[in-house]
Amino acid sequence: MEKVVIIGSGPAGWTAALYTARAQLAPLVLTGQQPGGLLTTTSIVENFPGFPEGVDGYELMTRMQKQAERFGAKTSFGVVESVDFSARPFNLVVDGEKVIAETVIIATGAGHKHLGVPGEHELETKGTTYCATCDGALPVFRNQPLVVVGGGDSACEEALYLTRFGSVVHLVHRRDSLRASKIMAERTLANPKIKPIWDSAVTEILDVKQDKVTAVKLKNLKTGEETSLSCAGVFIAIGHVPNTEIFKGKIITDENGFIVPQQGTMTNVPGVFVAGDCADHVYRQAITAAGAGCAAAIDAERFLAAANV
Ligand code: NAP
């Protein structure tokens, strides 16, 4: 029986692991399919305090893991298939094996949002991608026109990164100004290789018949004009959806699937806590996720002490 099981291994999960490990609760961290979470796909993280030169996302997560393990956190590269929160201790099925836990901290983060247009799904990994740092350097994108969709920090970061490889980077955004932070927006718009296409939506990704990306269809949302733009790659960076599917019907979420804590970081199930992007559609930063992980760990520790476990 585990005292604390942490589901997820992003900044929230590792910080919860660090704190519960230092409380000598020997937490078990179930990393999920993407150990380290979404941050491992970011190139340089410039806004995590303590790293004046910035830090590689993968390195930051590896350091967090090492720090938690140093104090006794146990790591399992498992994926949780189902949870039974109907009574404590809780039952989890992880890669077919049963895991029993006195408390659970959910830190499953969020995944990439999809556009939902024709061609997107069919051409995924064939020119359509959700991660420039993972795929941008592929030969197929070198010296080719590329498209980035979105207007937030992620889209700006992807566009800037892709200027290293593409001949030109078209930044397609549905409004006429960027949502990104001022510094990122200014950096993006000042880059001569990035060409913004305002007030526009990608309505289709071509060409499924050729089994590769050759162009996108665009619609100007103000004029209704439809055009097509040649490109070798489409990088979609339009935000995230919480990874909370397995908790549906068991944990209270909002209409978008974000978990809604009821008391501090505790969910509607006493003994089940939540931290990070799976519960946060407002701040969504590595540092706020880490802070929430710390809070969830303290709440879980107090819960166990009160329950005399
Ligand atoms: P975001 O801030 O939610 O931005 C999503 C963008 O995609 C918005 O511009 C939105 O348009 C657009 N969009 C959403 N749904 C769309 C759709 N169906 N079709 C077309 N466009 C759509 O997401 P994010 O950029 O991933 O950033 C998430 C959080 O992480 C933010 O807090 C951000 O600051 C942070 N972040 C920070 C860094 C960094 O500092 N290095 C890097 C990446 C992310 P509208 O503007 O019209 O809503």
Boltz pocket constraint, residues with backbone or C-beta under 6 A from the ligand:
constraints:
  - pocket:
      binder: B
      contacts: [[A, 44], [A, 45], [A, 46], [A, 47], [A, 114], [A, 115], [A, 149], [A, 150], [A, 151], [A, 152], [A, 153], [A, 154], [A, 155], [A, 157], [A, 174], [A, 175], [A, 177], [A, 178], [A, 179], [A, 181], [A, 237], [A, 238], [A, 239], [A, 240], [A, 282], [A, 283], [A, 284], [A, 285]]
      max_distance: 6.0
